[in-house]
């Protein structure tokens, strides 16, 4: 499966996207041809403790759009497309004038013990991580990370989804800026509080122990907890 990530950032760190603009963006995302699922990410309304708070509040808004294959994703990124309009704000005051980047990546899903959110879950929370890179040896990096880190992630209390995204080549005509981070990750929890509880557990010690074994890489990493809204494609 292919994922397109679009990230909307405010260099001043002051903007917030209003709920009506989010609703409008969700409607546009749902109309994207051949998209199988859209995820809208917004900052937490109240911060929670997690080990990487120093990374900042993260983007004002972000999207992950799933496509069944690369060709469908590339077709959706043509000039004049819904995604091209979104990349320039789509006439929505909350999205216009932000710094927008995009990247297409291969989705690698890993098992969790229980994937379903409990009944009544209203604020699922995703932990979005990216590694800008580069690694000295991308094959060695991917081999180590994919073989070791997901099995540790699975032991986080009540983690509902684990996905790791790796680089591919793609073509597009979007007006936003292409980026080529060497890797992204996403962990999903039932709420910001559930995320904070999991990341405050002893599992983080095992994550850090594996981190120091990573093959050499540059660029560090960034971690952002984000509220998550799912959009289904319009039939």
N, C-alpha and C positions, 0 to 999 in steps of 0.2 A: 504494500500500500504506500501511496505517496502523500506527503504532507507539505502544504504551502504555509509558511509562517510569514505574517506581516506584522510589523511592530511600529507603533506610533509613539513617539517620544517628544517630550517638551524639555528643551535644554534648560529652561528656567525652573522646571520642576513645580510649576504652580497650577497647571491646567488640570481640570477634572472633566470627564465627559458626562453630560447630563443624561438622565434616564431616557428622555425622548429621542436624543441622538443615538443612544444605544439601541432603542427599539427600531429606529430607521435603519441603522447599520445591520441589525439582525435580519430585517426584511430583505435587504439587498443580498446578504450572504445566502439566505435561503433560496434566492432566485438564481444563484450561480449554476450554470449548466454542468451537469454530470458530477457535481459535488455530492459526496455521500454523507458527510457530517461536517458541521461548522462549530467551532468552539470560540467563544468570545471571552477574553480575559480582561479584567479590570482590577485596579489596586484594591487592597483590603480597606474596608471602611474604618477599621481600628487595627492598629498594628498588633502583632503577636510576637512573642519571643521565638527566635530561631537562630541557629548558629552563625548566620551570615547577614545579620541586619546591617552591617557596615557596607553591604553592597548597594544600599539605597532603596528607594521606593519602587524603582523599576519603571517600565513604560506606563504611559497614560492609558493605553489600550493596545491589545494585541489580538491577533486572529490565528487560528490553526484550521485550515480547510483540508479535509481528506478527499482524495480522489482515488479511483480504482487503479489508475495507471498514469504514467508520465504524460502520455499523449493527451489525455483528458485534461490534465492540469495545465499543460502548455496551451491548449486551445482556450482555456478559461482566462488566460493572461494576455490575450491579444489586445491590440490597440482598440479603444472604444468599448471594451468589455466592462462588466460590472466591477471587476476587480481594479481595472484601470481608473474607474471613477472613484472607487474607495481610496485608492492610493493618493488622490488629490483632495480628499475630504468629502467627496460626493455632495457638495453643497451644504454640509452639516457644519455648523459653527464650531462644535466641539472637536471636530476632526481636522478642520482646515488650518493650515499653517504649521502643522506638526512635522517633525522629521520622521519620514517613513522609510523603512527598509523591508526587504523581502528575501526569502530563501526557500528553495524547494529541496526536500530531503527524503531519503528512504526511511520509512517507519519500521522499527523493529519492536514488536510487542513481546513482553515477558509475562509469565504467569504470576498471579497473586493468589492468596488463599481464598479470599472472598471478594469478588469484583463488584457485587451489587451494593449500592448505597442503601442504608436502612430506610424504611418508610418514613416520610416526613422530612427527609433531607432537603434543605432549602438553600444552603450556601456551600456547595462543594468547592473545594479549594485545590488548585494545582500549584505545584512547586516547579517553576520553570527555571531550568539551568542551561547555560550555554558556555562552551569552551571555544573562544575565538581561534586558538591555535597560533602557529602550527605545531605539530609534533615533529620530532626529528625523523621518525619512521612511522607513517600512518598505519601501515599494516600491523606493526608491533603494538601500537597504541590500541587499535581496534580489537586485536586478539585479546590483549590483557583485559581491557575494560569490559568487553562483552562476555568474557568467560568468568570474570570474578565479581564485578560490581552488582549486577542484577540480583544475584542470589543473596547478597547482603541486603539490598533494598527490600527484598521480599519479606524480610523479618521485621521491618518497621510495623508497629502496631496499626492494624486496620488500614493499611495501604490498599487502595482500590484499583490502581492502574500503574503499570510501569512501562514506559516507552522510552526508547533511545533512538535518536535520529542521526543518520550518517550521511555524508555528502554524496551528491551526484552532480553530473552536468545537466543543465537544462537551458532552454531558450525562452525568452519572454519579451514582451513589448510594454511592460509596465513603466510608468514614469517615476516610480520610487527607486531607491538605491538598492542594488543587489549587494548582499553580503554573503560570505562563504565561511561561516563558522565551521570548525572542523567537527563539532558535535553539539547536539542539544539533548536534553533529557526532560522527562516530565513524570512526576509522581502525583497521584491524585488521592485526596483524602475527603472525608465527609464534611469538614468545616475547617476554618482557620484554626480553631482550638484543637481539633484532632491532629492537624499538621504540626502545631507547636508541641503537642504531647508526644507525637512520634519522634520528632527531631530532638526532643529533650531526653529520649530514652538512651540506654546503653548501646543501641545499634550504631549510633553516630561514632562511637569509639572504633567499631570495626570498619566503618566507612573510612575513617581517617587513617587507620592502620593500612588499609588497602591503597589509599591515596598516595602514601609515601613510596609505594611500590610501583606506581605508574611509570611507564617508559617516559623519557625526557620530552617535555613539551613547553611551549611558551604561551604567554597571553593570559594565564590565570583562568578564572571562571567566575560566573555571576549567578546568583540565586535570587529568585523573586517569587514570593507567594502571591497568587492572584485568584480572585473570585472567578468562577467559571460558569458560563451559560452555554447550554447546548442548543444548536439550531439544526432542525431537520430540513432536508431539501423539500421544496414545494413540489407536489406531484404534478 
